[in-house]
């Protein structure tokens, strides 16, 4: 199984160091940024949609996080 089979419209793939495989993967739908949280404990997660598919993914994540 190659990288193309791992990245399908119904999958989510995270690549920690994408610059190491630049040109071998499809364009990213999301940029994920982790940073130390203000106050010292934990992390802050920022998701930035870079495509329409990424926008749908962010919307679904927001909906899931608001669910009871």
N, C-alpha and C positions, 0 to 999 in steps of 0.2 A: 504494500500500500504506500503510495506516494503522498506528498503534501497536498496535491490537488484533491485527492479523495477524502482528506481530513477536513477540508474547508468547503462545506456545502451550504446551500441556502438555509438548511434546517439545523446547522451545527454552530457551536460557539467554540472558538479556538483562541487560546491566549498564548502569545509568544513573548517571553520575557525580554529577550534581546533581539528585536526585529532587525536592527541594523546589521546583524551578523548573517542574515539570510536575505538581505535586500535583493530584490529582483527574482527571487525564487517563490515568493508567496503572492497571493492575490492582494490587491489594495485593502488596507484596513478599513472596516466600517466604523470602528470606535478607536479613540485614543484613550488609554486608561492611565491616569496619573495618581500615584500614591505619594503622600507627604506626611511627615510627622504632624500630629494634631497639635493645635495650640493648647498649651497647658502640659504637654509632655507625654500624656498617656494616649496610646492608640495611634491611629492613622486617619487621614482624610482621603477619601476616594473621590476623584473627579472623572466623570465620563464625558467625552466630547465626541459627538456624532460627526463623522466625516462624509457620510453618504445617507441616502434615503433609508437604506436598510439599517444603518446605525441609529437613525432617528426613531425608527420603529422599535428597535431593541431598547433604547433608553426609555421610551414611553412604556413598554411592557415591564421594565424593571421598576419604574416609578409606581405603576399600578400594583405590582406585586408587593412592594414595600409598604403601600398604604392599606393593603388588605388586612382585615382583623385576624 
